[in-house]
Amino acid sequence: MNIEEMHTQDINDVLSAGRLCLCDKVTSTQTEMFRALFGGVIVGGSKPFGEKLDAYTANKHRVPEVLGALAVELERRGL
């Protein structure tokens, strides 16, 4: 996981999907989208969907830490 090398849009996508999961009514599609995007941060965005979901499962305890780091990186980029 190298957040500094991630594209700005990819960082924004993960944070947006995370925000959607904080809403009152979250669909399973929104949850799966967040899990896959978060897993992509861990293993790389070009990995297969199943591998991204496995990475999320193995690292879900790190969600707050990683989302915080992504937000800091966007701020560092001036966004």
C-alpha positions in Angstrom: 0.0 0.0 0.0 1.6 3.2 -1.2 -1.0 6.0 -0.8 1.4 8.7 -2.2 1.4 6.9 -5.6 -2.4 6.5 -5.8 -4.3 8.6 -8.3 -6.3 11.4 -6.7 -9.5 10.1 -8.2 -8.9 6.6 -6.7 -8.5 8.2 -3.3 -11.6 10.2 -3.7 -13.6 7.2 -4.8 -12.6 5.2 -1.7 -13.5 8.1 0.6 -16.8 8.7 -1.2 -17.8 5.1 -0.9 -16.9 5.2 2.8 -19.2 8.2 3.3 -22.0 6.4 1.6 -21.7 3.5 4.1 -22.3 6.0 6.9 -25.8 6.8 5.6 -29.0 5.5 7.3 -30.0 3.3 4.4 -27.0 1.5 2.9 -27.5 -1.1 0.2 -25.4 -4.3 -0.1 -24.1 -2.9 -3.4 -22.7 0.2 -1.7 -21.1 -2.0 1.0 -19.6 -4.3 -1.6 -18.3 -1.3 -3.6 -16.6 0.1 -0.5 -15.1 -3.3 0.4 -13.7 -3.7 -3.1 -12.3 -0.1 -3.3 -10.7 -0.4 0.2 -9.2 -3.8 -0.7 -7.8 -2.2 -3.8 -5.9 0.3 -1.7 -4.3 -2.6 0.2 -3.5 -4.9 -2.7 -3.6 -2.6 -5.7 -6.5 -1.5 -7.9 -5.7 -3.9 -10.8 -6.2 -7.0 -8.8 -9.3 -9.2 -9.3 -12.5 -8.3 -7.4 -12.3 -11.4 -5.2 -8.8 -10.6 -4.2 -9.8 -7.1 -3.3 -12.6 -8.4 -1.1 -10.2 -10.8 0.6 -7.8 -7.9 1.3 -10.7 -6.0 2.9 -11.6 -8.9 5.1 -8.0 -9.3 6.2 -7.6 -5.6 6.9 -11.0 -4.3 7.9 -9.6 -3.5 11.4 -7.4 -0.9 9.6 -10.3 1.0 8.0 -10.2 4.0 10.2 -6.4 4.3 10.0 -6.4 3.9 6.2 -9.3 6.3 5.6 -7.5 8.9 7.8 -4.3 8.5 5.8 -6.2 8.9 2.5 -7.9 12.1 3.8 -4.5 13.5 4.9 -3.0 12.7 1.5 -5.8 14.5 -0.3 -5.2 17.5 2.0 -1.5 17.4 1.3 -2.4 17.5 -2.4 -4.4 20.7 -1.7 -7.8 19.1 -2.4 
